[in-house]
Amino acid sequence: MRHSRLFRSLLRFIDGERSGAVAIPAFSILLTLIAMSILFLTLGKNPAAAMAAFLRGSGFMMKGSYAGGQNMLTDFLSFLGIMTPMLLAALSVLVGLKTGMFNIGVAGQMLASGFLATILVGYTDLPPWIARPLVILTGIAVGALMGALVGFLKYRFNIHEVVSTIMFNNIISYVTGFYINSYFVDSITRSSRPVSAAARLTLTGLSWGRLRPTIPLGIVLALGAAALVRFLLDRTCLGFEIKAVGLSRDAARYAGIREGRSIILGMIFSGILAGLAGVCYYLGYYNTMVPKTLATLGYDAIAVALLGNANPGAAVFASILVTIFQKGSIYMSSSMKVPGEIASVITGILLLFCACGSFVRYKARLYLDRIGTAPSAGGGEKGGAETEEAGG
């Protein structure tokens, strides 16, 4: 049986150690776009027009008209404002995965950090040059403590991180909801009282001619965090130990790596990133909290981390894509006359296809082995090609 050379090249591209890191996410995105198109067609809508509406709502394309003080730039700045906590939350999930832990409690860690930063700093009269650094430090401290607790429970008592983080999510949601309703509620909106402008990680009240932009300060923090995470994981001994424990705890222990230390430190870093995501979300993009409500962004970050193939650099681009669906859903919903919740459906489909990435790579390797074109340990790809020629 003769196999198409193009098809074999595609399988090698998917199975490659480096190329697969690009091929699998690209394959997931392609399948998601196909599924999205089918979904919109069943609703009687044009998929291309729907995708354009997502881009317009995110500031990547011009709208037909704008409200006063707004244009494409202000829409894009707003997009960056919500992308900032998305990227930080995705990095939190990513570091947890590298440690061998599935940190599903990012939403709760975000809420705890945002709540404490709000009541400790957001309701004070401190000047911006003091308030904003304190907000960041509060997010770091609260996130680190929560991450360390999850890591300690896993190492010392073997309590699975999924169980502990889900329980913490519920505890934090109800405890913060009680205190907001009891002491910090806004009598009109029924959410928490707005924080002071000096404590927000966003510059508001600016005027550029006719524009009224809102500049997210946290985007610099998020991009810097992505660079630091990549440096930590790829260039430091601690990063090597964290990844070794994540790949095989028994092998890491045999090599002399302190398993408990690596697990706890890995979860501390994961918690810090979740804490920063929380303060950028609740004291950045928003300035208030809804009682007993966890940010869905904490769960969308799982899709971003998986789409980025657990790579900090790729997570930046993955966060852009997922945020386009989430941020642009409002404009898409109003212009296309479809429910905005369809963006969450698309994100869920993307997460599903991303989760199948290992299976796709496995099937590619299996098929290459079967047709005799997989790289061998000694001869590489050439040996496989010669075997195929010899077989006729």
Number of C-alpha atoms within 10 A of each C-alpha: 6 7 8 9 9 9 10 17 12 14 23 21 19 25 24 17 10 10 12 20 20 17 19 24 21 16 17 22 20 14 16 21 17 12 15 22 18 15 16 18 12 10 11 9 16 15 18 11 14 22 19 18 26 26 23 23 28 30 22 18 16 17 16 6 9 11 6 9 13 14 18 18 17 18 24 20 18 20 23 24 24 26 30 28 32 33 32 33 34 35 34 34 32 28 31 28 22 24 28 20 22 20 29 22 27 37 29 28 36 33 30 26 31 32 27 17 28 28 15 14 23 27 17 14 12 15 12 15 10 12 23 24 14 18 25 24 18 24 30 23 17 24 32 24 17 26 31 22 18 26 31 20 15 19 18 9 9 10 14 15 22 16 13 18 23 16 14 20 21 15 14 21 21 15 13 20 21 15 14 22 17 9 10 19 21 14 10 7 10 14 18 23 22 19 22 19 21 21 29 29 28 22 15 14 10 11 11 8 7 10 14 16 21 21 21 24 19 27 22 10 17 24 17 11 18 22 12 14 23 17 13 15 19 13 12 12 11 17 22 17 23 31 24 22 25 21 15 14 21 12 12 19 14 11 11 9 19 15 20 17 17 25 28 23 20 30 35 27 21 33 36 30 32 39 38 32 40 33 33 35 28 26 28 27 25 17 23 22 27 19 19 18 17 20 17 11 22 27 19 22 30 23 26 32 29 25 31 26 22 20 21 25 16 19 26 23 15 26 27 20 17 24 27 24 24 25 23 26 28 19 19 26 19 12 14 16 10 16 12 18 12 18 23 16 14 19 20 16 20 25 22 15 21 27 16 13 21 13 11 19 20 14 14 21 19 15 15 18 14 10 16 19 23 23 18 13 8 8 11 12 15 14 17 19 17 13 13 14 10 8 9 7
